[in-house]
Amino acid sequence: MARFIRWFDDVSLGDVSLVGGKTASLGELYRLLGDGPLRVPNGFSVTADAYSAVLDEGGLRDAIRRRLAAVTKQDLAGLAAAAHEVRHLIVDRPLPAALADEIRAAYRRLAGGGPEPAVAVRSSATAEDLPEASFAGQHESFVGVRGAEAVVDACRACIASLFTDRAVSYRIDKGFDHMAVRLSVAVQRMVAADDGASGIAFTIDPDSGFRDVVLINGAFGLGEAVVKGQLDPDEFWVFKPTLARGLDPILRRVAARKTWKLVRGPDGAPERRELGEDQQRRLCLTDDEVVALARCAVQIEQHYSAARGEPTPMDVEWARDGEDGRLYLLQARPETVHRAPRRVRAEVYALEPGVARERLVSGKAVGQRIGSGRVRLLRDARRLADFQTGEVLVAPVTDPDWEPIMKRAAAIVTDHGGRTCHAAIVSRELGVPCIVGTERATGTLRDGAPVTVSCAEGETGWVYRGALPFERREVDLAALALPRTSLMLNVANPDEAFTLAALPARGVGLARIEFIIASAVRVHPLALLHPERVVDADERRQVEGLIADASDPGRWFVDRLAEGVAMIAAAFHPRDVIVRLSDFKTNEYARLLGGASFEPPEENPMLGFRGAFRYTHPLYAEAFALECRAMRRVREAMGLDNVKIMVPFCRTPAEGERTLAAMAREGLRRGENGLEVYVMCEIPSNVLRAEEFARVFDGFSIGSNDLTQLVLGVDRDSELVAPVFDERDPAVLAMVASVIEAARRAGRKIGICGQAPSDYPEFMRFLVEHGIDSVSLNRDALVRGIEIALAAEAAAGGAARRAAEAERGGEPEEE
């Protein structure tokens, strides 16, 4: 029997002390998945006993201990010199003969009498994937290794990599004894992903900690390019509840522009290969493959959660073999940042308002923090020793060798990478604000210049010139009592939804689809349906390029819009999400790609061709049908029936009835499958004819901006008359009080989604005192809104008690 070798089918999670966290997990997966549709490529472990045997020869252990005894993380040069010397103490001598023979024999067995297979040789530390330390990426791995002697050499290099600079620094930082951690090596058949694809799947949103999604990243070729953030990957979000119900669970697909892929060169080393134009925007996975990966990832999460006795989100590496077309899982480890339950204390960062800001670059925000410092531009690892604590690290990409300086950075900015690249994963663990995928940070930001890195403004992170003032505060969300009045959120950006869903809101009172159309669609829906009518030749070519591969251009619009709405609806499911149908004005629609060819010129678009009137007009009815189909897809095909519909700028009840009829023709029937349809109350006619509108719709949502404009006769876009615009004007308050009372008499729900309660505490108190059902606020006003609503409810209760006492002649009410 081999002394130093254990095969995957003989390894489980209980063997971490012998084979390390990575290999123990591989063995567990190998046994769990078996010959299922997704499987783990076979392999073996060179155990930690082999590592001990290496160190026990010739007094090597004592020599290593002496050399590392005085090393500190503050002396980077001394640390690097000591680690380099220790590595060479290992790699400059042969492995013990018995160990080398066992590795050769195991490799021949893996070949099964066939050609020598290419294998991945991966380090697996016995302290890996602990709750307090992940050790991920600290040690070396080698891919495309072929031949018995090459495998022996790679195993020796892996053992030596327990003493890389980054691993030594990490152990010091985490308080681990250098000699207490041992290392195993996993040798595994390579998946031929050169002509396939590979990537990572998280069973949690790694930014927000939202647990009901699987996030899959991937690209063509070998997975190292995705893991290291060398290119922007495709992204797929899958909703677990609808995955379990057999509905369409894919919330969103994002195709990155992938100009190259990583493949194995003739010598087995990774090299870049350019991709043709037809592949660059093509998704690397089909929908069926995405669903299969998500199901397998959830199965793994459930298995590990049961084994550990606690919820255990997972980080899974996968690959598709270009030869047999099958999907394989290469490893799985517990996700370390959000393993504990979602925090009840929220850190809230915000740039101070009113301060001039100059944006320099933007990219994908990682986390929600803000940091500032002087730029330290590093294009490679040669100048790592120059990095000073509190600087902003700016680089093309980062890799594990950089971790000692990353933990000292005020912020991190990279040219390349997605949400699961090295820079993103490490910055989350360290709590450092990070922006990845800027494409141009190293060419734009000047070395030594002070900048502010903000990840607190949604999915897009911004780098601003100078050190801008910002505030940070902590809120104990669990300690917040909630008022009787339902406080909801205004949400425009789907990329913020998972983060916002953790806030103590009853749902979304206003989801604006204009933002989704402007950012994810960017083209006028009629231009998609009739590109030949786009007058501008350049715009017509752009539109035709967008739909070149689409068999149904209208479906292209429906899919983009549905995905944006679905991200918000899934984040808050099963809480209500009220989606307002499009309310662009003609001048705003005209700014969309191809839009000028379909929009009539108007002197006053604010009062013109907008809202409900537009939906059934011959100039737009065909496009409105696409909006309805998108909403139906979200509610029915995707199973997100918590979506409610809201009709904006509806001038008369007859307009409302025509709109409902148009919706019904597209399968969106009020009352069917629980569909509720609300109307915006933003025109005086909505107030004056409230009882009639109540017979058409299920409820009202007050739009205080437009209502104020039309009650006071003030153009809210005019700076000249801006001082007159005030939602607290007695005339506006009288209108608000009147429609609340009318809705209550009619037995209809009524809320408000306008800006006023987010801006003015006294307006919030007024609403609560008049018995409004719900108030929808901006994210930064929610916590303060809760406090004001509680105080207003308490004051209203006290006033009611005092009135009752007065009626009884001053007798106090009995408890």
C-alpha positions in Angstrom: 0.0 0.0 0.0 1.3 3.5 -0.9 2.4 5.5 2.1 2.2 9.0 0.7 -0.7 8.7 -1.9 -4.4 8.9 -1.4 -6.9 8.8 -4.3 -9.9 11.1 -4.5 -12.4 8.3 -3.9 -10.6 7.6 -0.6 -10.7 11.2 0.6 -13.4 13.2 2.4 -13.8 16.4 4.4 -12.6 14.6 7.5 -9.1 14.3 5.9 -8.1 18.0 5.9 -5.2 17.3 8.3 -3.8 14.8 5.9 -4.6 16.1 2.4 -5.4 19.8 3.0 -8.6 21.7 2.5 -8.5 21.8 -1.3 -8.0 18.1 -1.8 -10.4 17.1 1.0 -13.0 19.1 -0.8 -12.1 17.4 -4.2 -12.5 14.0 -2.7 -15.8 15.0 -1.1 -17.1 16.3 -4.5 -15.7 13.2 -6.3 -17.8 11.0 -4.1 -20.8 13.3 -4.0 -21.2 13.8 -7.8 -20.0 10.4 -9.0 -20.9 9.8 -12.6 -23.6 12.5 -12.7 -24.0 15.1 -15.4 -21.3 17.2 -13.8 -18.3 15.3 -12.3 -14.9 15.9 -10.9 -11.9 14.8 -13.0 -10.1 11.9 -11.2 -6.8 12.4 -9.4 -4.7 11.7 -6.3 -3.2 13.5 -3.3 0.4 13.5 -2.3 -0.4 13.7 1.4 0.9 16.1 4.1 2.9 13.1 5.5 5.0 13.5 2.3 5.6 17.1 3.2 6.7 16.1 6.7 9.0 13.4 5.2 10.7 16.1 3.0 11.3 18.4 6.0 12.5 15.6 8.2 15.4 14.8 5.9 18.8 16.3 6.7 17.7 18.7 9.4 15.7 20.8 6.9 12.9 21.5 9.5 15.3 23.2 12.0 17.0 25.2 9.2 13.7 26.6 8.1 12.6 27.4 11.6 15.8 29.3 12.3 15.7 31.3 9.1 12.1 32.4 9.7 12.3 33.1 13.4 13.1 36.8 13.1 11.0 37.7 10.1 8.4 40.4 10.4 5.8 41.6 8.0 7.0 45.2 8.4 10.4 44.3 6.8 9.3 43.3 3.3 12.9 43.0 2.0 14.0 40.8 4.9 10.8 38.7 4.6 11.5 38.2 0.8 15.1 37.2 1.3 14.2 34.6 4.0 11.4 33.1 2.0 13.6 32.9 -1.1 16.3 31.0 0.9 13.8 28.6 2.4 12.2 27.8 -0.9 15.6 26.9 -2.4 16.5 24.7 0.6 13.6 22.5 -0.7 13.7 22.8 -4.5 17.5 22.3 -4.7 17.4 18.8 -3.3 15.6 15.7 -4.7 12.5 14.3 -3.0 13.0 11.2 -0.9 13.3 8.2 -3.2 10.3 6.4 -1.8 8.1 9.4 -2.2 9.2 10.1 -5.8 8.6 6.5 -6.8 5.0 6.6 -5.4 4.2 9.8 -7.3 5.5 8.2 -10.6 3.4 5.0 -10.0 0.3 7.0 -9.2 0.7 9.1 -12.4 1.0 5.9 -14.5 -2.1 4.5 -12.9 -4.0 7.8 -13.7 -2.9 7.3 -17.3 -4.7 3.9 -17.3 -2.3 2.5 -19.9 -3.1 5.3 -22.3 -1.0 8.3 -23.4 0.5 10.4 -20.6 -2.3 12.8 -19.5 -1.8 16.5 -18.9 -2.5 17.1 -15.2 -3.0 20.1 -12.8 -0.6 20.0 -9.8 -2.2 22.1 -7.1 -1.0 23.0 -3.5 -3.4 22.1 -0.7 -2.6 23.4 2.8 -3.9 21.8 5.9 -4.9 25.3 7.2 -6.8 26.1 4.0 -10.4 27.4 4.0 -10.7 27.8 7.7 -13.4 30.2 9.0 -10.7 32.7 10.1 -8.4 32.4 7.1 -8.8 31.1 3.6 -5.2 30.8 2.5 -6.7 30.8 -1.1 -4.1 31.7 -3.7 -1.2 31.7 -1.2 0.6 28.7 -2.7 1.6 27.6 -6.2 -0.3 25.5 -8.7 0.8 24.3 -12.1 -1.3 23.3 -15.1 -0.6 21.3 -18.2 2.0 19.2 -16.5 2.8 16.0 -18.6 5.1 13.1 -17.8 6.1 11.4 -14.6 9.3 13.3 -13.9 7.6 16.7 -14.6 4.9 15.8 -12.1 7.6 14.9 -9.5 9.3 18.3 -10.1 5.9 20.1 -9.9 5.1 18.4 -6.6 8.5 19.6 -5.1 7.8 23.1 -6.3 4.3 23.1 -4.7 5.9 21.9 -1.4 8.4 24.8 -1.5 5.6 27.2 -2.2 4.4 26.9 1.4 7.1 29.6 1.8 6.3 32.1 -0.9 6.5 35.7 0.3 2.8 36.1 0.3 2.2 32.8 2.3 4.8 33.8 4.9 3.3 37.2 5.2 -0.3 35.8 5.4 0.6 33.4 8.2 2.3 36.2 10.2 -0.8 38.4 9.7 -3.2 35.6 10.8 -1.0 34.4 13.7 -0.2 30.9 12.4 3.0 29.1 13.3 5.0 28.6 10.1 5.8 25.0 11.1 2.3 24.1 12.2 0.9 24.4 8.7 1.6 21.4 6.4 1.0 21.1 2.7 -0.4 18.4 0.5 -0.4 18.3 -3.3 -3.4 17.4 -5.5 -2.6 15.9 -8.9 -5.7 15.9 -11.2 -6.5 15.2 -14.8 -6.7 18.4 -16.8 -9.9 19.4 -18.5 -9.3 20.4 -22.1 -10.7 23.9 -21.7 -8.5 25.4 -24.3 -11.3 25.1 -26.8 -14.0 25.1 -24.1 -14.6 27.5 -21.3 -14.0 27.9 -17.6 -14.7 30.1 -14.6 -16.1 30.4 -11.1 -19.5 30.0 -9.5 -20.5 31.6 -6.2 -23.6 30.4 -4.4 -24.0 33.9 -3.0 -23.6 37.4 -4.3 -20.0 38.0 -3.3 -20.4 41.8 -3.0 -23.6 42.1 -0.9 -23.8 38.7 0.7 -27.3 38.1 -0.8 -27.8 34.4 -0.5 -30.6 33.6 -2.9 -28.5 33.8 -6.1 -25.7 31.9 -7.8 -23.3 34.2 -9.6 -21.4 32.4 -12.5 -18.4 34.0 -14.2 -16.7 32.5 -17.2 -14.7 33.0 -20.3 -13.4 30.9 -23.2 -10.2 29.0 -22.5 -8.4 28.2 -19.3 -9.8 29.6 -16.0 -6.6 31.3 -14.8 -7.5 34.4 -16.9 -10.8 34.7 -15.0 -9.4 33.9 -11.5 -6.5 36.4 -11.8 -8.8 39.1 -13.4 -6.8 39.3 -16.6 -9.9 39.7 -18.6 -13.5 40.7 -17.9 -15.7 37.6 -17.8 -19.3 36.9 -18.8 -21.6 37.0 -15.9 -24.8 35.1 -15.1 -27.1 35.5 -12.1 -29.4 32.6 -11.2 -32.2 32.9 -8.7 -32.3 29.9 -6.3 -36.0 29.9 -5.4 -37.1 29.7 -9.0 -34.3 27.3 -9.9 -35.9 24.9 -7.3 -39.4 25.4 -8.8 -38.3 24.6 -12.4 -39.1 28.1 -13.7 -36.7 30.2 -15.8 -34.2 31.1 -13.0 -31.6 33.2 -15.0 -32.0 36.7 -13.8 -29.4 38.3 -16.0 -26.8 37.5 -18.6 -23.9 39.9 -19.3 -21.7 39.2 -22.3 -18.2 40.7 -21.8 -16.0 41.6 -24.7 -13.4 38.9 -24.6 -10.7 39.7 -27.2 -8.5 36.7 -26.3 -8.5 33.4 -24.4 -5.8 31.6 -22.4 -4.7 28.2 -23.8 -1.8 25.8 -23.2 1.1 26.4 -25.5 3.3 23.7 -27.1 5.4 23.5 -23.9 2.3 23.3 -21.7 2.7 26.8 -20.4 -0.3 29.1 -20.7 -0.4 31.6 -23.6 -2.9 34.0 -25.1 -4.8 33.3 -28.3 -6.7 36.1 -30.0 -10.5 35.5 -30.5 -12.3 36.3 -33.7 -14.9 39.1 -33.8 -17.7 36.6 -33.9 -16.6 35.1 -30.6 -15.8 38.2 -28.6 -19.3 39.1 -27.6 -20.7 35.5 -27.6 -21.6 34.1 -24.2 -19.3 31.3 -23.1 -22.2 29.2 -21.7 -25.6 28.3 -23.0 -28.7 28.7 -20.8 -28.9 25.0 -20.2 -25.3 24.9 -19.1 -25.8 27.9 -16.7 -28.8 26.1 -15.1 -26.9 22.8 -14.8 -23.9 24.6 -13.2 -26.2 26.5 -10.8 -28.1 23.3 -9.8 -24.8 21.5 -9.1 -23.4 24.5 -7.1 -26.6 24.6 -5.0 -26.3 20.8 -4.4 -22.7 21.3 -3.2 -23.8 24.2 -1.0 -26.5 22.1 0.6 -24.1 19.2 1.1 -21.4 21.3 2.8 -24.0 23.1 4.9 -25.3 19.8 6.2 -21.8 18.5 6.9 -20.8 21.7 8.8 -24.2 22.2 10.5 -24.4 25.8 9.3 -25.1 27.7 6.1 -22.0 27.4 4.0 -21.9 29.5 0.7 -19.5 28.0 -1.7 -16.9 29.2 -4.3 -16.7 26.6 -7.1 -14.3 26.4 -10.1 -15.7 24.8 -13.3 -14.6 24.1 -16.8 -16.1 22.8 -20.0 -14.0 20.3 -22.0 -13.6 21.4 -25.6 -13.2 17.8 -26.7 -16.2 16.0 -25.1 -18.3 19.1 -24.4 -19.0 18.2 -20.8 -18.9 20.4 -17.8 -16.6 19.5 -14.9 -16.0 20.9 -11.4 -12.4 21.5 -10.6 -12.7 22.4 -6.9 -15.0 23.9 -4.3 -14.3 25.8 -1.1 -16.4 27.7 1.4 -16.8 31.4 0.6 -15.0 33.2 3.4 -16.3 36.8 3.4 -20.0 36.2 3.9 -19.9 32.8 5.6 -21.5 34.2 8.7 -25.1 35.3 8.6 -25.6 38.7 7.0 -24.5 41.4 9.3 -27.1 43.3 11.4 -24.9 46.3 11.6 -24.6 48.3 8.4 -21.7 50.5 7.5 -23.0 53.4 5.6 -20.5 55.5 3.6 -21.4 58.6 1.7 -19.5 61.5 0.1 -20.4 64.8 1.7 -23.0 66.6 -0.4 -22.4 69.9 -2.0 -18.7 69.3 -2.6 -17.4 69.7 -6.2 -16.4 66.4 -7.7 -14.3 65.6 -10.8 -14.6 62.0 -12.1 -11.5 60.5 -13.5 -12.2 56.8 -14.2 -15.0 54.3 -13.4 -15.3 50.5 -13.2 -17.1 47.8 -11.3 -17.5 48.7 -7.6 -16.5 46.0 -5.1 -18.2 46.5 -1.7 -19.7 49.8 -0.6 -16.8 51.6 1.0 -14.9 54.8 0.2 -11.2 55.4 0.6 -8.7 58.1 -0.3 -5.0 58.5 -0.6 -2.2 59.1 -3.1 -2.0 57.0 -6.2 0.8 54.4 -6.3 1.0 53.1 -9.9 2.4 49.6 -10.1 2.5 47.9 -13.5 4.3 44.8 -12.2 5.8 43.3 -9.0 9.2 44.9 -9.2 8.3 48.0 -7.2 6.1 46.4 -4.5 8.6 47.5 -1.8 7.9 51.1 -2.7 4.3 50.9 -1.7 3.4 52.9 1.4 0.5 52.3 3.9 -2.5 54.3 3.0 -1.8 54.7 -0.7 -4.3 53.8 -3.5 -2.9 50.9 -5.4 -3.5 51.3 -9.1 -2.4 48.4 -11.4 -3.4 46.5 -14.5 -4.3 43.4 -12.4 -3.2 42.0 -9.0 -2.1 38.5 -8.1 -1.4 36.7 -4.8 2.2 38.0 -4.6 0.7 41.5 -4.0 -1.4 40.6 -1.0 1.1 41.9 1.6 0.7 45.5 0.2 -3.0 45.1 -0.7 -3.9 44.9 3.0 -2.1 48.2 3.6 -3.9 50.0 0.7 -6.6 52.7 1.3 -8.2 51.5 -1.9 -7.4 49.3 -5.0 -8.1 50.2 -8.7 -7.4 47.8 -11.6 -7.6 48.1 -15.4 -9.0 44.5 -15.8 -11.1 42.0 -13.9 -14.6 41.1 -12.9 -16.4 40.6 -9.5 -14.7 37.3 -8.9 -11.1 38.2 -9.9 -8.2 38.1 -7.4 -8.4 41.8 -6.6 -12.1 41.7 -5.9 -12.0 38.6 -3.7 -9.0 39.8 -1.6 -10.4 43.3 -1.2 -13.7 42.0 0.1 -11.9 39.9 2.7 -9.7 42.8 3.7 -12.5 45.3 3.7 -10.7 47.6 1.2 -12.7 49.6 -1.4 -11.9 48.3 -4.8 -12.8 49.2 -8.4 -12.0 46.6 -11.1 -12.3 46.6 -14.9 -11.7 50.4 -15.4 -9.9 49.6 -18.7 -7.8 52.8 -18.3 -6.8 53.5 -14.7 -3.1 53.0 -15.2 -3.1 55.3 -18.2 -5.2 58.0 -16.6 -4.3 58.3 -12.9 -1.1 60.1 -12.1 1.4 58.6 -9.7 1.4 60.4 -6.4 -1.9 62.3 -7.1 -4.5 62.4 -4.3 -7.7 60.6 -5.3 -10.9 59.4 -3.7 -12.2 55.9 -4.6 -16.0 55.6 -4.0 -17.8 52.3 -4.1 -20.8 53.7 -2.3 -22.8 54.8 -5.3 -24.1 51.5 -6.7 -22.5 49.0 -9.1 -20.3 51.6 -10.8 -17.3 52.8 -8.7 -15.8 56.2 -9.3 -12.3 57.6 -8.9 -12.5 61.3 -8.1 -9.7 63.9 -8.2 -8.4 64.9 -4.7 -9.2 63.7 -1.2 -12.9 64.4 -0.9 -14.6 64.5 2.5 -16.9 61.6 3.3 -18.7 60.2 6.3 -18.9 56.7 7.7 -21.4 55.5 10.3 -22.6 52.3 11.6 -26.3 51.4 12.1 -27.6 48.5 14.1 -30.3 47.3 11.8 -31.5 44.6 14.2 -32.1 47.2 16.9 -34.3 49.4 14.7 -38.0 49.1 15.6 -40.2 49.5 12.5 -43.1 51.8 12.3 -46.7 50.8 11.4 -46.4 52.9 8.2 -44.7 50.7 5.6 -41.4 52.2 4.6 -40.2 51.1 1.2 -37.4 52.0 -1.2 -37.1 53.8 -4.5 -34.8 51.7 -6.7 -33.6 52.6 -10.1 -30.4 50.6 -10.6 -30.7 46.8 -10.6 -27.1 46.5 -9.6 -27.8 48.0 -6.2 -30.8 45.7 -5.5 -29.0 42.9 -3.6 -27.3 45.4 -1.3 -30.5 47.4 -0.7 -32.5 44.3 0.0 -30.7 43.9 3.3 -32.1 47.2 4.6 -35.2 47.0 6.8 -37.7 48.1 4.1 -41.1 46.5 3.3 -40.3 46.3 -0.4 -39.8 48.6 -3.4 -42.3 51.4 -3.7 -40.9 52.6 -7.0 -38.7 50.8 -9.5 -38.1 53.0 -12.4 -37.6 51.2 -15.7 -36.3 54.3 -17.4 -32.9 53.6 -15.8 -32.9 50.1 -17.2 -33.8 51.2 -20.7 -31.2 54.0 -20.7 -28.3 51.8 -19.3 -29.0 48.2 -20.4 -31.0 48.8 -23.6 -29.9 52.2 -24.7 -31.9 52.1 -27.9 -35.4 53.3 -28.7 -37.7 50.3 -28.9 -39.2 51.4 -32.2 -35.7 51.6 -33.7 -35.3 48.0 -32.9 -38.6 47.1 -34.5 -38.1 49.3 -37.5 -34.3 50.0 -38.0 -35.0 51.0 -41.6 -36.8 54.1 -40.4 -33.8 55.4 -38.5 -32.8 58.5 -40.4 -29.2 58.9 -39.1 -27.1 56.4 -41.1 -24.5 55.9 -38.3 -27.3 55.2 -35.7 -29.0 52.9 -38.1 -25.8 50.8 -38.4 -25.4 50.7 -34.6 -29.0 49.5 -34.2 -28.6 46.9 -36.9 -25.4 45.7 -35.2 -27.2 45.2 -31.9 -29.8 43.0 -33.4 -27.7 41.3 -36.1 -27.8 38.0 -34.2 -31.4 38.4 -32.9 -34.1 36.4 -34.7 -36.7 38.6 -33.0 -35.5 42.3 -32.4 -38.5 42.9 -30.1 -37.5 39.9 -27.9 -34.0 41.5 -27.6 -35.7 44.5 -25.9 -38.0 42.3 -23.8 -35.1 40.3 -22.5 -32.9 43.2 -21.5 -35.8 45.0 -19.8 -37.1 41.8 -18.1 -33.6 41.0 -16.7 -33.2 44.4 -15.2 -36.6 44.2 -13.5 -36.0 40.6 -12.4 -32.8 41.6 -10.5 -34.8 44.0 -8.4 -37.8 41.7 -7.9 -35.6 38.7 -7.0 -33.6 40.8 -4.5 -36.7 41.7 -2.5 -38.8 38.6 -3.1 -41.4 37.9 -1.8 -41.8 41.6 -0.7 -43.8 43.8 -3.1 -41.9 45.5 -5.9 -43.9 48.2 -7.7 -42.6 48.7 -11.2 -43.5 52.0 -12.9 -44.0 51.7 -16.6 -41.8 53.9 -18.7 -42.2 57.7 -18.2 -39.6 59.2 -20.5 -40.6 62.5 -22.1 -40.2 62.9 -25.9 -36.9 64.8 -25.5 -35.6 62.0 -23.3 -36.8 59.2 -25.7 -35.2 61.1 -28.5 -31.7 60.8 -26.8 -31.9 57.0 -27.0 -30.1 55.4 -30.0 -32.4 55.9 -33.0 -34.9 57.8 -30.9 -34.9 61.1 -32.8 -36.5 59.3 -35.8 -39.6 58.4 -33.8 -40.2 61.2 -31.4 -42.3 64.3 -32.3 -40.8 67.7 -31.4 -42.6 69.4 -28.5 -42.3 72.8 -26.9 -43.1 71.4 -23.4 -42.4 67.7 -23.2 -43.2 67.7 -19.4 -46.9 68.2 -20.3 -46.9 66.5 -23.6 -46.7 63.0 -25.1 -45.9 61.0 -22.0 -47.4 58.4 -19.6 -50.7 56.6 -20.1 -51.7 58.7 -23.2 -48.5 57.5 -25.0 -49.1 53.8 -24.3 -52.2 53.5 -26.5 -51.3 56.1 -29.2 -50.5 54.7 -32.7 -47.1 56.4 -32.5 -46.0 54.2 -29.5 -48.5 51.4 -28.9 -46.3 48.8 -30.7 -43.4 49.7 -28.3 -45.6 49.6 -25.2 -46.5 46.0 -26.1 -42.9 45.2 -25.6 -42.9 46.6 -22.1 -46.0 44.5 -21.3 -44.3 41.4 -22.6 -41.3 42.0 -20.4 -43.4 42.4 -17.3 -45.3 39.3 -18.2 -42.1 37.4 -18.6 -40.9 38.5 -15.2 -44.1 37.5 -13.4 -44.9 34.3 -15.2 -41.9 32.7 -16.9 -39.5 33.8 -14.2 -42.0 33.3 -11.4 -41.5 36.7 -9.7 -45.1 37.5 -9.0 -44.2 40.0 -6.3 -44.0 42.5 -9.2 -46.9 45.0 -9.2 -47.4 47.5 -12.1 -47.8 51.2 -11.8 -49.1 53.5 -14.6 -47.6 57.1 -14.6 -49.1 60.4 -15.7 -52.6 59.1 -16.2 -54.8 62.2 -16.9 -58.3 60.6 -16.9 -59.9 57.4 -15.8 -60.7 56.7 -19.4 -56.9 56.7 -20.2 -56.4 54.3 -17.4 -59.1 51.9 -18.8 -57.4 52.0 -22.2 -54.1 51.2 -20.7 -55.4 48.3 -18.8 -57.0 47.0 -22.0 -53.7 47.3 -23.9 -52.0 45.4 -21.0 -54.6 42.7 -21.1 -54.1 42.1 -24.8 -50.5 41.2 -23.9 -51.6 38.8 -21.2 -51.2 41.3 -18.2 -54.7 41.3 -16.8 -55.4 43.1 -13.6 -56.5 40.7 -10.9 -55.2 37.6 -12.8 -52.5 35.6 -10.9 -52.6 38.3 -8.2 -51.6 41.2 -10.5 -52.3 44.6 -8.9 -52.1 47.8 -11.0 -51.6 51.2 -9.3 -51.7 54.7 -10.7 -49.4 57.6 -10.0 -51.2 60.5 -8.3 -49.2 63.4 -9.8 -51.9 65.5 -11.6 -54.6 67.5 -9.9 -57.2 65.5 -11.8 -56.0 62.4 -10.0 -56.9 64.1 -6.7 -60.1 65.7 -7.8 -61.4 62.5 -9.5 -59.8 60.1 -7.0 -63.0 58.0 -6.5 -63.3 57.4 -10.2 -59.6 56.4 -10.5 -60.1 54.1 -7.5 -62.6 52.1 -9.5 -60.0 51.5 -12.3 -56.9 50.9 -10.2 -55.9 48.9 -7.1 -54.2 51.9 -5.4 -52.4 55.2 -5.7 -48.8 56.3 -5.4 -48.3 60.1 -5.0 -45.6 61.6 -7.2 -44.8 64.7 -5.2 -42.5 66.2 -7.8 -45.0 66.4 -10.7 -47.9 67.1 -8.3 -46.1 70.1 -6.9 -45.2 71.3 -10.4 -48.8 71.2 -11.6 -50.4 72.5 -8.4 -48.1 75.5 -8.2 -47.7 76.0 -11.9 -43.9 75.7 -11.6 -41.6 74.1 -14.3 -39.5 71.9 -12.0 -36.7 71.9 -14.6 -36.4 75.7 -14.6 -33.6 77.1 -12.4 -35.1 80.6 -12.7 -38.3 79.8 -10.8 -36.8 77.0 -8.6 -37.3 79.0 -5.3 -41.1 78.7 -5.8 -41.0 74.9 -6.1 -41.8 73.6 -2.6 -43.7 70.3 -1.8 -44.5 71.8 1.7 -46.7 74.6 0.2 -50.1 74.5 1.8 -51.8 74.0 -1.6 -49.7 70.8 -2.2 -50.3 69.6 1.3 -54.0 70.0 0.9 -54.0 68.0 -2.3 -52.0 65.2 -0.6 -54.3 65.1 2.5 -57.3 65.0 0.2 -56.2 62.1 -1.9 -55.2 60.1 1.2 -58.6 60.5 2.6 -60.3 59.6 -0.7 -58.3 56.5 -1.1 -59.1 55.4 2.5 -62.8 56.0 1.8 -62.6 53.8 -1.3 -60.7 51.1 0.4 -57.7 51.5 -1.8 -54.0 51.5 -0.9 -52.1 54.8 -1.1 -48.4 55.5 -0.8 -45.9 58.1 -1.9 -42.8 57.6 -4.0 -41.8 61.2 -4.6 -38.7 63.0 -3.4 -40.3 65.1 -0.7 -40.3 62.6 2.3 -36.6 61.8 1.6 -35.7 65.5 1.8 -38.0 66.9 4.4 -38.6 65.4 7.9 -41.7 67.6 8.4 -43.2 66.2 5.2 -42.7 62.7 6.5 -44.5 63.6 9.7 -47.4 65.1 7.8 -47.8 61.9 5.8 -47.8 59.7 8.9 -50.2 61.9 10.7 -52.7 61.7 7.8 -52.5 57.9 7.8 -50.7 57.2 4.6 -50.2 53.4 4.0 -46.6 53.5 2.7 -43.7 55.9 2.1 -41.0 55.0 -0.4 -37.7 56.6 0.3 -34.2 56.9 -1.2 -31.7 54.5 0.3 -29.8 57.2 2.2 -33.0 58.5 3.8 -34.4 55.1 5.0 -32.9 54.9 8.5 -33.7 58.6 9.3 -37.2 58.0 7.8 -37.8 55.1 10.2 -36.8 57.3 13.2 -39.1 60.1 12.0 -42.1 57.8 11.3 -41.8 56.2 14.7 -41.7 59.6 16.4 -44.7 60.8 14.3 -46.7 57.7 15.1 -45.9 58.1 18.8 -47.0 61.7 18.7 -50.2 60.9 16.8 -51.0 58.2 19.4 -50.4 60.6 22.2 -52.6 63.2 20.6 -55.4 60.6 20.1 -55.2 59.7 23.8 -55.4 63.3 24.9 -58.4 63.9 22.6 -60.1 60.8 24.1 -59.4 62.1 27.6 -60.8 65.5 26.8 -64.0 63.9 25.6 -64.3 62.0 28.9 -63.8 65.3 30.8 -60.2 64.8 31.6 -60.5 61.2 32.9 -57.3 59.2 32.0 -57.9 56.2 29.7 -57.6 52.9 31.6 -54.7 50.7 30.7 
